[in-house]
Amino acid sequence: MHRARCLIGTGLSDYEIARRTGVSRSTIQRWRTCGAPARTSKKAVAPWRPTEPGIYSYILGIYLGDGYVARASAPSPVLEILLDPKYPRIVDERERLSWLPGSRPW
């Protein structure tokens, strides 16, 4: 990444910089127009594990089907899951699981 950032100001084409560095041409182009990301130090991060693996797996499965992470007025992200009425069994099952954390009445 450092070498690619250094080559951007040399007059080489994005294609040539990509060829020399292995960084994709589209990434070089984006760095040239929007600026390359600042160097960051790599800090060791402790591995995260869910406290309730079963609940986490279930919510993740629903999220991957019909969910997204949104920013609410609070500083914390909010997981929004929209269930499609075309799949009534999934909607019914989710409604029965009111014990899930953060559940609200539908």
Backbone atoms as SQL, in Angstrom:
CREATE TABLE atoms (id INTEGER PRIMARY KEY, chain TEXT, resi INTEGER, resn TEXT, atom TEXT, x REAL, y REAL, z REAL);
INSERT INTO atoms VALUES
  (1, 'A', 1, 'MET', 'N', 0.825, -1.179, 0.000),
  (2, 'A', 1, 'MET', 'CA', 0.000, 0.000, 0.000),
  (3, 'A', 1, 'MET', 'C', 0.879, 1.256, 0.000),
  (4, 'A', 2, 'HIS', 'N', 1.923, 1.264, 0.802),
  (5, 'A', 2, 'HIS', 'CA', 2.804, 2.432, 0.880),
  (6, 'A', 2, 'HIS', 'C', 3.449, 2.712, -0.485),
  (7, 'A', 3, 'ARG', 'N', 3.926, 1.644, -1.116),
  (8, 'A', 3, 'ARG', 'CA', 4.572, 1.811, -2.425),
  (9, 'A', 3, 'ARG', 'C', 3.582, 2.371, -3.442),
  (10, 'A', 4, 'ALA', 'N', 2.349, 1.864, -3.433),
  (11, 'A', 4, 'ALA', 'CA', 1.332, 2.353, -4.369),
  (12, 'A', 4, 'ALA', 'C', 1.045, 3.825, -4.123),
  (13, 'A', 5, 'ARG', 'N', 0.927, 4.216, -2.864),
  (14, 'A', 5, 'ARG', 'CA', 0.653, 5.627, -2.546),
  (15, 'A', 5, 'ARG', 'C', 1.794, 6.514, -3.020),
  (16, 'A', 6, 'CYS', 'N', 3.015, 6.037, -2.895),
  (17, 'A', 6, 'CYS', 'CA', 4.175, 6.824, -3.330),
  (18, 'A', 6, 'CYS', 'C', 4.195, 6.987, -4.849),
  (19, 'A', 7, 'LEU', 'N', 3.751, 5.973, -5.587),
  (20, 'A', 7, 'LEU', 'CA', 3.802, 6.020, -7.044),
  (21, 'A', 7, 'LEU', 'C', 2.699, 6.884, -7.652),
  (22, 'A', 8, 'ILE', 'N', 1.651, 7.194, -6.905),
  (23, 'A', 8, 'ILE', 'CA', 0.527, 7.952, -7.460),
  (24, 'A', 8, 'ILE', 'C', 0.983, 9.314, -7.989),
  (25, 'A', 9, 'GLY', 'N', 1.874, 9.980, -7.320),
  (26, 'A', 9, 'GLY', 'CA', 2.312, 11.301, -7.756),
  (27, 'A', 9, 'GLY', 'C', 3.419, 11.313, -8.789),
  (28, 'A', 10, 'THR', 'N', 3.802, 10.160, -9.315),
  (29, 'A', 10, 'THR', 'CA', 4.952, 10.098, -10.221),
  (30, 'A', 10, 'THR', 'C', 4.591, 10.271, -11.688),
  (31, 'A', 11, 'GLY', 'N', 3.316, 10.301, -12.012),
  (32, 'A', 11, 'GLY', 'CA', 2.912, 10.420, -13.414),
  (33, 'A', 11, 'GLY', 'C', 2.618, 9.087, -14.070),
  (34, 'A', 12, 'LEU', 'N', 2.842, 7.988, -13.354),
  (35, 'A', 12, 'LEU', 'CA', 2.504, 6.675, -13.906),
  (36, 'A', 12, 'LEU', 'C', 0.978, 6.537, -13.982),
  (37, 'A', 13, 'SER', 'N', 0.518, 5.740, -14.916),
  (38, 'A', 13, 'SER', 'CA', -0.928, 5.507, -15.032),
  (39, 'A', 13, 'SER', 'C', -1.396, 4.600, -13.894),
  (40, 'A', 14, 'ASP', 'N', -2.690, 4.633, -13.630),
  (41, 'A', 14, 'ASP', 'CA', -3.261, 3.763, -12.600),
  (42, 'A', 14, 'ASP', 'C', -3.002, 2.300, -12.938),
  (43, 'A', 15, 'TYR', 'N', -3.109, 1.967, -14.221),
  (44, 'A', 15, 'TYR', 'CA', -2.858, 0.599, -14.658),
  (45, 'A', 15, 'TYR', 'C', -1.425, 0.175, -14.332),
  (46, 'A', 16, 'GLU', 'N', -0.460, 1.053, -14.619),
  (47, 'A', 16, 'GLU', 'CA', 0.947, 0.712, -14.394),
  (48, 'A', 16, 'GLU', 'C', 1.243, 0.577, -12.900),
  (49, 'A', 17, 'ILE', 'N', 0.675, 1.466, -12.090),
  (50, 'A', 17, 'ILE', 'CA', 0.875, 1.371, -10.637),
  (51, 'A', 17, 'ILE', 'C', 0.280, 0.063, -10.128),
  (52, 'A', 18, 'ALA', 'N', -0.905, -0.284, -10.617),
  (53, 'A', 18, 'ALA', 'CA', -1.547, -1.544, -10.207),
  (54, 'A', 18, 'ALA', 'C', -0.680, -2.732, -10.601),
  (55, 'A', 19, 'ARG', 'N', -0.143, -2.707, -11.800),
  (56, 'A', 19, 'ARG', 'CA', 0.708, -3.807, -12.269),
  (57, 'A', 19, 'ARG', 'C', 1.950, -3.952, -11.395),
  (58, 'A', 20, 'ARG', 'N', 2.541, -2.835, -11.022),
  (59, 'A', 20, 'ARG', 'CA', 3.779, -2.874, -10.239),
  (60, 'A', 20, 'ARG', 'C', 3.557, -3.261, -8.778),
  (61, 'A', 21, 'THR', 'N', 2.402, -2.930, -8.242),
  (62, 'A', 21, 'THR', 'CA', 2.184, -3.120, -6.800),
  (63, 'A', 21, 'THR', 'C', 1.238, -4.254, -6.434),
  (64, 'A', 22, 'GLY', 'N', 0.406, -4.683, -7.374),
  (65, 'A', 22, 'GLY', 'CA', -0.569, -5.717, -7.054),
  (66, 'A', 22, 'GLY', 'C', -1.855, -5.167, -6.446),
  (67, 'A', 23, 'VAL', 'N', -1.938, -3.857, -6.309),
  (68, 'A', 23, 'VAL', 'CA', -3.161, -3.215, -5.829),
  (69, 'A', 23, 'VAL', 'C', -4.064, -3.033, -7.047),
  (70, 'A', 24, 'SER', 'N', -5.362, -3.266, -6.902),
  (71, 'A', 24, 'SER', 'CA', -6.245, -3.186, -8.064),
  (72, 'A', 24, 'SER', 'C', -6.254, -1.786, -8.668),
  (73, 'A', 25, 'ARG', 'N', -6.475, -1.734, -9.979),
  (74, 'A', 25, 'ARG', 'CA', -6.499, -0.462, -10.691),
  (75, 'A', 25, 'ARG', 'C', -7.607, 0.440, -10.170),
  (76, 'A', 26, 'SER', 'N', -8.755, -0.129, -9.866),
  (77, 'A', 26, 'SER', 'CA', -9.862, 0.697, -9.358),
  (78, 'A', 26, 'SER', 'C', -9.520, 1.297, -7.996),
  (79, 'A', 27, 'THR', 'N', -8.772, 0.559, -7.189),
  (80, 'A', 27, 'THR', 'CA', -8.353, 1.100, -5.893),
  (81, 'A', 27, 'THR', 'C', -7.373, 2.251, -6.093),
  (82, 'A', 28, 'ILE', 'N', -6.423, 2.068, -7.013),
  (83, 'A', 28, 'ILE', 'CA', -5.475, 3.148, -7.306),
  (84, 'A', 28, 'ILE', 'C', -6.232, 4.384, -7.790),
  (85, 'A', 29, 'GLN', 'N', -7.199, 4.172, -8.676),
  (86, 'A', 29, 'GLN', 'CA', -7.990, 5.287, -9.200),
  (87, 'A', 29, 'GLN', 'C', -8.737, 6.007, -8.073),
  (88, 'A', 30, 'ARG', 'N', -9.322, 5.242, -7.171),
  (89, 'A', 30, 'ARG', 'CA', -10.055, 5.839, -6.041),
  (90, 'A', 30, 'ARG', 'C', -9.092, 6.621, -5.139),
  (91, 'A', 31, 'TRP', 'N', -7.898, 6.067, -4.893),
  (92, 'A', 31, 'TRP', 'CA', -6.918, 6.770, -4.065),
  (93, 'A', 31, 'TRP', 'C', -6.465, 8.059, -4.743),
  (94, 'A', 32, 'ARG', 'N', -6.332, 8.031, -6.058),
  (95, 'A', 32, 'ARG', 'CA', -5.894, 9.217, -6.784),
  (96, 'A', 32, 'ARG', 'C', -6.960, 10.319, -6.709),
  (97, 'A', 33, 'THR', 'N', -8.224, 9.962, -6.817),
  (98, 'A', 33, 'THR', 'CA', -9.289, 10.967, -6.831),
  (99, 'A', 33, 'THR', 'C', -9.780, 11.352, -5.439),
  (100, 'A', 34, 'CYS', 'N', -9.796, 10.406, -4.524),
  (101, 'A', 34, 'CYS', 'CA', -10.362, 10.677, -3.189),
  (102, 'A', 34, 'CYS', 'C', -9.305, 10.757, -2.096),
  (103, 'A', 35, 'GLY', 'N', -8.097, 10.385, -2.417),
  (104, 'A', 35, 'GLY', 'CA', -7.042, 10.365, -1.410),
  (105, 'A', 35, 'GLY', 'C', -6.862, 8.967, -0.847),
  (106, 'A', 36, 'ALA', 'N', -5.636, 8.593, -0.644),
  (107, 'A', 36, 'ALA', 'CA', -5.321, 7.281, -0.072),
  (108, 'A', 36, 'ALA', 'C', -5.628, 7.298, 1.410),
  (109, 'A', 37, 'PRO', 'N', -6.020, 6.163, 1.963),
  (110, 'A', 37, 'PRO', 'CA', -6.287, 6.125, 3.399),
  (111, 'A', 37, 'PRO', 'C', -5.014, 6.378, 4.197),
  (112, 'A', 38, 'ALA', 'N', -5.191, 6.977, 5.338),
  (113, 'A', 38, 'ALA', 'CA', -4.041, 7.230, 6.210),
  (114, 'A', 38, 'ALA', 'C', -3.515, 5.910, 6.741),
  (115, 'A', 39, 'ARG', 'N', -2.241, 5.894, 7.029),
  (116, 'A', 39, 'ARG', 'CA', -1.664, 4.687, 7.626),
  (117, 'A', 39, 'ARG', 'C', -2.214, 4.517, 9.015),
  (118, 'A', 40, 'THR', 'N', -2.546, 3.316, 9.335),
  (119, 'A', 40, 'THR', 'CA', -3.066, 3.035, 10.668),
  (120, 'A', 40, 'THR', 'C', -2.189, 1.988, 11.328),
  (121, 'A', 41, 'SER', 'N', -2.081, 2.089, 12.619),
  (122, 'A', 41, 'SER', 'CA', -1.322, 1.067, 13.335),
  (123, 'A', 41, 'SER', 'C', -2.233, -0.124, 13.570),
  (124, 'A', 42, 'LYS', 'N', -1.656, -1.277, 13.476),
  (125, 'A', 42, 'LYS', 'CA', -2.441, -2.489, 13.693),
  (126, 'A', 42, 'LYS', 'C', -2.354, -2.872, 15.156),
  (127, 'A', 43, 'LYS', 'N', -3.475, -2.767, 15.839),
  (128, 'A', 43, 'LYS', 'CA', -3.523, -3.128, 17.246),
  (129, 'A', 43, 'LYS', 'C', -4.100, -4.530, 17.377),
  (130, 'A', 44, 'ALA', 'N', -3.566, -5.263, 18.307),
  (131, 'A', 44, 'ALA', 'CA', -4.108, -6.592, 18.558),
  (132, 'A', 44, 'ALA', 'C', -5.487, -6.451, 19.195),
  (133, 'A', 45, 'VAL', 'N', -6.435, -7.158, 18.638),
  (134, 'A', 45, 'VAL', 'CA', -7.800, -7.114, 19.149),
  (135, 'A', 45, 'VAL', 'C', -8.136, -8.492, 19.706),
  (136, 'A', 46, 'ALA', 'N', -8.651, -8.493, 20.897),
  (137, 'A', 46, 'ALA', 'CA', -9.037, -9.768, 21.497),
  (138, 'A', 46, 'ALA', 'C', -10.169, -10.380, 20.679),
  (139, 'A', 47, 'PRO', 'N', -10.129, -11.686, 20.451),
  (140, 'A', 47, 'PRO', 'CA', -11.202, -12.319, 19.678),
  (141, 'A', 47, 'PRO', 'C', -12.539, -12.182, 20.402),
  (142, 'A', 48, 'TRP', 'N', -13.563, -11.839, 19.629),
  (143, 'A', 48, 'TRP', 'CA', -14.895, -11.670, 20.192),
  (144, 'A', 48, 'TRP', 'C', -15.693, -12.956, 20.039),
  (145, 'A', 49, 'ARG', 'N', -16.432, -13.284, 21.050),
  (146, 'A', 49, 'ARG', 'CA', -17.329, -14.435, 21.007),
  (147, 'A', 49, 'ARG', 'C', -18.671, -14.006, 21.567),
  (148, 'A', 50, 'PRO', 'N', -19.770, -14.439, 20.947),
  (149, 'A', 50, 'PRO', 'CA', -21.085, -14.069, 21.487),
  (150, 'A', 50, 'PRO', 'C', -21.308, -14.739, 22.834),
  (151, 'A', 51, 'THR', 'N', -22.000, -14.041, 23.719),
  (152, 'A', 51, 'THR', 'CA', -22.288, -14.624, 25.030),
  (153, 'A', 51, 'THR', 'C', -23.367, -15.700, 24.930),
  (154, 'A', 52, 'GLU', 'N', -24.231, -15.592, 23.931),
  (155, 'A', 52, 'GLU', 'CA', -25.295, -16.577, 23.702),
  (156, 'A', 52, 'GLU', 'C', -25.189, -17.061, 22.252),
  (157, 'A', 53, 'PRO', 'N', -24.349, -18.055, 21.973),
  (158, 'A', 53, 'PRO', 'CA', -24.125, -18.465, 20.585),
  (159, 'A', 53, 'PRO', 'C', -25.389, -18.878, 19.830),
  (160, 'A', 54, 'GLY', 'N', -26.318, -19.536, 20.487),
  (161, 'A', 54, 'GLY', 'CA', -27.548, -19.963, 19.812),
  (162, 'A', 54, 'GLY', 'C', -28.393, -18.783, 19.367),
  (163, 'A', 55, 'ILE', 'N', -28.579, -17.824, 20.266),
  (164, 'A', 55, 'ILE', 'CA', -29.359, -16.628, 19.939),
  (165, 'A', 55, 'ILE', 'C', -28.645, -15.840, 18.846),
  (166, 'A', 56, 'TYR', 'N', -27.345, -15.683, 18.994),
  (167, 'A', 56, 'TYR', 'CA', -26.565, -14.936, 18.006),
  (168, 'A', 56, 'TYR', 'C', -26.711, -15.569, 16.625),
  (169, 'A', 57, 'SER', 'N', -26.600, -16.877, 16.543),
  (170, 'A', 57, 'SER', 'CA', -26.706, -17.569, 15.257),
  (171, 'A', 57, 'SER', 'C', -28.076, -17.377, 14.642),
  (172, 'A', 58, 'TYR', 'N', -29.113, -17.458, 15.463),
  (173, 'A', 58, 'TYR', 'CA', -30.480, -17.285, 14.963),
  (174, 'A', 58, 'TYR', 'C', -30.680, -15.870, 14.415),
  (175, 'A', 59, 'ILE', 'N', -30.280, -14.868, 15.203),
  (176, 'A', 59, 'ILE', 'CA', -30.455, -13.475, 14.773),
  (177, 'A', 59, 'ILE', 'C', -29.620, -13.197, 13.525),
  (178, 'A', 60, 'LEU', 'N', -28.408, -13.727, 13.470),
  (179, 'A', 60, 'LEU', 'CA', -27.563, -13.536, 12.298),
  (180, 'A', 60, 'LEU', 'C', -28.228, -14.141, 11.062),
  (181, 'A', 61, 'GLY', 'N', -28.822, -15.304, 11.211),
  (182, 'A', 61, 'GLY', 'CA', -29.517, -15.947, 10.089),
  (183, 'A', 61, 'GLY', 'C', -30.662, -15.100, 9.565),
  (184, 'A', 62, 'ILE', 'N', -31.443, -14.512, 10.467),
  (185, 'A', 62, 'ILE', 'CA', -32.542, -13.646, 10.034),
  (186, 'A', 62, 'ILE', 'C', -31.978, -12.379, 9.398),
  (187, 'A', 63, 'TYR', 'N', -30.954, -11.811, 10.016),
  (188, 'A', 63, 'TYR', 'CA', -30.345, -10.588, 9.501),
  (189, 'A', 63, 'TYR', 'C', -29.846, -10.785, 8.070),
  (190, 'A', 64, 'LEU', 'N', -29.189, -11.900, 7.812),
  (191, 'A', 64, 'LEU', 'CA', -28.659, -12.146, 6.481),
  (192, 'A', 64, 'LEU', 'C', -29.774, -12.304, 5.455),
  (193, 'A', 65, 'GLY', 'N', -30.964, -12.647, 5.921),
  (194, 'A', 65, 'GLY', 'CA', -32.100, -12.766, 5.011),
  (195, 'A', 65, 'GLY', 'C', -32.758, -11.429, 4.748),
  (196, 'A', 66, 'ASP', 'N', -33.119, -10.707, 5.790),
  (197, 'A', 66, 'ASP', 'CA', -33.897, -9.478, 5.628),
  (198, 'A', 66, 'ASP', 'C', -33.499, -8.402, 6.613),
  (199, 'A', 67, 'GLY', 'N', -32.220, -8.188, 6.839),
  (200, 'A', 67, 'GLY', 'CA', -31.839, -7.201, 7.836),
  (201, 'A', 67, 'GLY', 'C', -30.769, -6.246, 7.368),
  (202, 'A', 68, 'TYR', 'N', -30.566, -5.224, 8.166),
  (203, 'A', 68, 'TYR', 'CA', -29.500, -4.268, 7.921),
  (204, 'A', 68, 'TYR', 'C', -29.188, -3.546, 9.220),
  (205, 'A', 69, 'VAL', 'N', -28.009, -2.946, 9.291),
  (206, 'A', 69, 'VAL', 'CA', -27.618, -2.185, 10.467),
  (207, 'A', 69, 'VAL', 'C', -27.833, -0.717, 10.131),
  (208, 'A', 70, 'ALA', 'N', -28.562, -0.021, 11.007),
  (209, 'A', 70, 'ALA', 'CA', -28.874, 1.389, 10.777),
  (210, 'A', 70, 'ALA', 'C', -28.373, 2.225, 11.937),
  (211, 'A', 71, 'ARG', 'N', -28.160, 3.481, 11.685),
  (212, 'A', 71, 'ARG', 'CA', -27.805, 4.430, 12.744),
  (213, 'A', 71, 'ARG', 'C', -29.087, 5.103, 13.204),
  (214, 'A', 72, 'ALA', 'N', -29.378, 4.961, 14.460),
  (215, 'A', 72, 'ALA', 'CA', -30.537, 5.628, 15.038),
  (216, 'A', 72, 'ALA', 'C', -30.067, 6.964, 15.607),
  (217, 'A', 73, 'SER', 'N', -30.938, 7.653, 16.305),
  (218, 'A', 73, 'SER', 'CA', -30.535, 8.917, 16.911),
  (219, 'A', 73, 'SER', 'C', -29.532, 8.679, 18.041),
  (220, 'A', 74, 'ALA', 'N', -29.539, 7.474, 18.585),
  (221, 'A', 74, 'ALA', 'CA', -28.566, 7.125, 19.618),
  (222, 'A', 74, 'ALA', 'C', -27.217, 6.862, 18.949),
  (223, 'A', 75, 'PRO', 'N', -26.133, 6.956, 19.688),
  (224, 'A', 75, 'PRO', 'CA', -24.824, 6.739, 19.074),
  (225, 'A', 75, 'PRO', 'C', -24.555, 5.288, 18.685),
  (226, 'A', 76, 'SER', 'N', -25.333, 4.365, 19.207),
  (227, 'A', 76, 'SER', 'CA', -25.093, 2.952, 18.910),
  (228, 'A', 76, 'SER', 'C', -25.864, 2.512, 17.670),
  (229, 'A', 77, 'PRO', 'N', -25.270, 1.636, 16.873),
  (230, 'A', 77, 'PRO', 'CA', -25.993, 1.099, 15.717),
  (231, 'A', 77, 'PRO', 'C', -27.172, 0.246, 16.174),
  (232, 'A', 78, 'VAL', 'N', -28.167, 0.140, 15.327),
  (233, 'A', 78, 'VAL', 'CA', -29.372, -0.628, 15.627),
  (234, 'A', 78, 'VAL', 'C', -29.537, -1.668, 14.529),
  (235, 'A', 79, 'LEU', 'N', -29.817, -2.896, 14.922),
  (236, 'A', 79, 'LEU', 'CA', -30.082, -3.953, 13.948),
  (237, 'A', 79, 'LEU', 'C', -31.565, -3.939, 13.626),
  (238, 'A', 80, 'GLU', 'N', -31.887, -3.673, 12.370),
  (239, 'A', 80, 'GLU', 'CA', -33.277, -3.679, 11.927),
  (240, 'A', 80, 'GLU', 'C', -33.481, -4.917, 11.074),
  (241, 'A', 81, 'ILE', 'N', -34.525, -5.670, 11.377),
  (242, 'A', 81, 'ILE', 'CA', -34.835, -6.861, 10.598),
  (243, 'A', 81, 'ILE', 'C', -36.246, -6.702, 10.063),
  (244, 'A', 82, 'LEU', 'N', -36.377, -6.721, 8.758),
  (245, 'A', 82, 'LEU', 'CA', -37.665, -6.589, 8.099),
  (246, 'A', 82, 'LEU', 'C', -38.059, -7.951, 7.566),
  (247, 'A', 83, 'LEU', 'N', -39.181, -8.447, 7.987),
  (248, 'A', 83, 'LEU', 'CA', -39.609, -9.774, 7.557),
  (249, 'A', 83, 'LEU', 'C', -40.645, -9.648, 6.446),
  (250, 'A', 84, 'ASP', 'N', -40.427, -10.376, 5.388),
  (251, 'A', 84, 'ASP', 'CA', -41.289, -10.330, 4.220),
  (252, 'A', 84, 'ASP', 'C', -42.521, -11.200, 4.450),
  (253, 'A', 85, 'PRO', 'N', -43.718, -10.638, 4.288),
  (254, 'A', 85, 'PRO', 'CA', -44.933, -11.433, 4.489),
  (255, 'A', 85, 'PRO', 'C', -45.084, -12.571, 3.484),
  (256, 'A', 86, 'LYS', 'N', -44.240, -12.608, 2.446),
  (257, 'A', 86, 'LYS', 'CA', -44.274, -13.741, 1.516),
  (258, 'A', 86, 'LYS', 'C', -43.796, -15.025, 2.190),
  (259, 'A', 87, 'TYR', 'N', -43.164, -14.873, 3.377),
  (260, 'A', 87, 'TYR', 'CA', -42.649, -16.038, 4.098),
  (261, 'A', 87, 'TYR', 'C', -43.306, -16.088, 5.476),
  (262, 'A', 88, 'PRO', 'N', -44.586, -16.439, 5.529),
  (263, 'A', 88, 'PRO', 'CA', -45.330, -16.368, 6.798),
  (264, 'A', 88, 'PRO', 'C', -44.782, -17.295, 7.880),
  (265, 'A', 89, 'ARG', 'N', -44.178, -18.415, 7.517),
  (266, 'A', 89, 'ARG', 'CA', -43.636, -19.304, 8.556),
  (267, 'A', 89, 'ARG', 'C', -42.502, -18.627, 9.315),
  (268, 'A', 90, 'ILE', 'N', -41.659, -17.890, 8.603),
  (269, 'A', 90, 'ILE', 'CA', -40.565, -17.181, 9.271),
  (270, 'A', 90, 'ILE', 'C', -41.113, -16.075, 10.157),
  (271, 'A', 91, 'VAL', 'N', -42.096, -15.333, 9.646),
  (272, 'A', 91, 'VAL', 'CA', -42.710, -14.258, 10.438),
  (273, 'A', 91, 'VAL', 'C', -43.354, -14.838, 11.694),
  (274, 'A', 92, 'ASP', 'N', -44.105, -15.923, 11.548),
  (275, 'A', 92, 'ASP', 'CA', -44.770, -16.545, 12.704),
  (276, 'A', 92, 'ASP', 'C', -43.746, -17.048, 13.718),
  (277, 'A', 93, 'GLU', 'N', -42.685, -17.677, 13.229),
  (278, 'A', 93, 'GLU', 'CA', -41.666, -18.183, 14.147),
  (279, 'A', 93, 'GLU', 'C', -41.020, -17.042, 14.922),
  (280, 'A', 94, 'ARG', 'N', -40.703, -15.967, 14.232),
  (281, 'A', 94, 'ARG', 'CA', -40.067, -14.820, 14.892),
  (282, 'A', 94, 'ARG', 'C', -41.000, -14.197, 15.921),
  (283, 'A', 95, 'GLU', 'N', -42.275, -14.128, 15.622),
  (284, 'A', 95, 'GLU', 'CA', -43.237, -13.568, 16.575),
  (285, 'A', 95, 'GLU', 'C', -43.328, -14.406, 17.839),
  (286, 'A', 96, 'ARG', 'N', -43.151, -15.717, 17.712),
  (287, 'A', 96, 'ARG', 'CA', -43.192, -16.598, 18.883),
  (288, 'A', 96, 'ARG', 'C', -41.952, -16.434, 19.756),
  (289, 'A', 97, 'LEU', 'N', -40.896, -15.874, 19.236),
  (290, 'A', 97, 'LEU', 'CA', -39.633, -15.766, 19.966),
  (291, 'A', 97, 'LEU', 'C', -39.484, -14.396, 20.616),
  (292, 'A', 98, 'SER', 'N', -40.423, -14.032, 21.436),
  (293, 'A', 98, 'SER', 'CA', -40.385, -12.711, 22.076),
  (294, 'A', 98, 'SER', 'C', -39.273, -12.625, 23.120),
  (295, 'A', 99, 'TRP', 'N', -38.637, -13.747, 23.452),
  (296, 'A', 99, 'TRP', 'CA', -37.562, -13.748, 24.434),
  (297, 'A', 99, 'TRP', 'C', -36.245, -13.227, 23.861),
  (298, 'A', 100, 'LEU', 'N', -36.186, -13.021, 22.552),
  (299, 'A', 100, 'LEU', 'CA', -34.935, -12.532, 21.980),
  (300, 'A', 100, 'LEU', 'C', -34.610, -11.142, 22.494),
  (301, 'A', 101, 'PRO', 'N', -33.328, -10.871, 22.751),
  (302, 'A', 101, 'PRO', 'CA', -32.935, -9.541, 23.228),
  (303, 'A', 101, 'PRO', 'C', -33.367, -8.460, 22.246),
  (304, 'A', 102, 'GLY', 'N', -33.867, -7.371, 22.790),
  (305, 'A', 102, 'GLY', 'CA', -34.257, -6.241, 21.958),
  (306, 'A', 102, 'GLY', 'C', -35.571, -6.432, 21.226),
  (307, 'A', 103, 'SER', 'N', -36.304, -7.503, 21.568),
  (308, 'A', 103, 'SER', 'CA', -37.560, -7.752, 20.868),
  (309, 'A', 103, 'SER', 'C', -38.565, -6.671, 21.208),
  (310, 'A', 104, 'ARG', 'N', -39.303, -6.301, 20.186),
  (311, 'A', 104, 'ARG', 'CA', -40.380, -5.357, 20.361),
  (312, 'A', 104, 'ARG', 'C', -41.644, -5.985, 19.819),
  (313, 'A', 105, 'PRO', 'N', -42.776, -5.586, 20.289),
  (314, 'A', 105, 'PRO', 'CA', -44.009, -6.113, 19.715),
  (315, 'A', 105, 'PRO', 'C', -44.094, -5.755, 18.241),
  (316, 'A', 106, 'TRP', 'N', -44.554, -6.645, 17.443),
  (317, 'A', 106, 'TRP', 'CA', -44.659, -6.412, 16.005),
  (318, 'A', 106, 'TRP', 'C', -45.901, -5.659, 15.774);
